[in-house]
Every structure is written in structure tokens, then in C-alpha cells.
């Protein structure tokens, strides 16, 4: 019962479209709303039919977490290099962090969904 209701958290992802306010106000802080796009991952998580998690589910979750860990390392390296080499962009790194956060949540959900559906 709880598993089906968790899919409704995906609608919180529409708050990420508040980032379009940036084009009218030109305030860089509005781009931090992009982190809310990560909630769209709950649409994939809700599609997984697991009433009682078994060994396969735990193994797939571990594999998905390992995949996302590798992606996170590459994203952190990219942000570090951008922040080090381009000092004018440092104050705008919150945008990159928001995008990385959303992409990691979505990557985990998609990878777990693909592993469970095979």
C-alpha cells in the first residue's frame, strides 16, 4: 500500500520548473530549483513491483548504488575542475551542484528499474 503512494512524490519534481524564473529575474538563485527535478525518480521507483524484497532486489540495489557512486565521482571531479580553473564561475557552482543532485537521483532510479526489469 505504501509503495504505491510513494510514486506521488514524483509530482514534487514539477517544482523544478520554477527555475525558469531565472529568465525573467536573472537571479542565479532561482536555478537552484533544478534540484527538485530529482523527484521525478520516484516515478521509476514506483513502477518496481516489490512487495517483499528478496536477495535479487538487494543485489540490484547494491549494483545501482555502485553505478551512481561512480557517476558521482566523475561529477565531483568535473565540478572541482570547473571551480578551480574558472574562478568567475565559483559563485554559480550551486547550479552545478543542484543539477548533479538531480541527475544522481534519476540515475539511481533508472538503473534500479532497468536491473529489476531484466
N, C-alpha and C positions, 0 to 999 in steps of 0.2 A: 504494500500500500504506500509506504513512504517513498519507495523507489520511483513510482510513477509521478509523484508530486514534485520530485527534485528537478524534473525537466522544465518546470515553470520558471526556475531560476534563470533559464536562458533568456527570458524576456528582459532581464535586467541589462543584458548586453546592448539593448537599444539606447541606453543612456550614453553609450559611446558616441552616438551621433551628435551629442552636444558639442563635440569637438569642431563641428562646422561653424560654431560661433566665432572661431578664430578669424575667419574670412571677413567678418563684419567689424570685429573689435581690434584685431591684430594683437591680442593679448596671448602670449605664448602659454600661459597657464591653462587656457581652455583646451589645449592639445593633450593635457593630462587625462582628459576624459576618455582617451583612446584605450586606457587600461580596462574600462568596462566592457570592451569588445570581447575580452576573455570569457565572459559569462556565456557566450554563445556555445562554449564547450559543453555545457550541460545538456544541450540538445542531443549530442552524440552519446553522452554518458547515459541518458535516459533511454536510449534505444537498446542498450545492452540488457538482455534478458537473463538476469542472475537472481534467482530467488534465494539460493543458498550458495555462497561462494565455495568453490572446490579448489583442488590443487592447481588445476589448469588456470583458473581465474587469477590466483595469486601469482603464478608464474608469468602470466601475461601482464599483470600489473607491474611486476618487477622489471620485465623487459621494457615496458613503456616508460617507466621511470628512468631506466638506464639510457634510453634513447633521448629523453628530454634532458637528462643531465649532460649528455654530450652536446646537445644543441645549446644549452645554457652556457657551457664553457666557451663555445665559439661566439656567442652573442656578447658575453662579458669581455672577451678579448677584443672584439670589434669596438665596443664602447670605450674600452681603455685606450685603444689606439686612437680613436677619434678624439677623445678628450685630451690626450697627450699632445697629439700633433696639431690639432686645430684649437687653440685656446679661445678663439672667438665663439666657439660652439659650446663651451663648457656650461654656460648658464642655461643652455637649452637641452642639456642631457636628460632632463626629466621626460621629455618627449620620447627619447630612445628607450629609456627605462620602462615607460608605460607600454610602448609597442612590444618590447621584449617580454614583459609580463604577460600580456595578452597572447602573444604567439606561443609562449611555453604552455599555457593552459590549453589552448586549442590543439597544439601538437600532441600533448599527452592524451587528450580525449580522442583524437582521430587515430592515434597509434593503438590505443587500447581497444577501440571499436574495431579496427582492422584485425587485430590479433584475435579478438573474440569471435569474429565472424568467419574466420577461416576454418 
